[in-house]
Structure formats: structure tokens, C-alpha cells
């Protein structure tokens, strides 16, 4: 999982947006949001 972003499949701005979205999300929804982002990243490879 640590190497998912190495190939720059998403721009730096998109990665920052993912990070901010996760940080600002409702704690009850954080797990779902993280799984969604991981799925997006792995599908983009």
C-alpha cells in the first residue's frame, strides 16, 4: 500500500484533496472514505 502513489497516477493537487477530505470527514464515515480512496488509487494504476 505504501507504493500506491509512487507512479503519480493522481496529481499532487488530487493527493492533497484526498488527504484534506479524509481529515475533514465525519469520523463515523472515515473508514468508508479511506476504502473508497484506496479503491480509486488501485484502479488508476
Secondary structure, 3 states (H helix, E strand, C coil): CCCCCCCCCCCHHHHHHHHHHHHHCCCCCHHHHHHHHHHHHHHHC
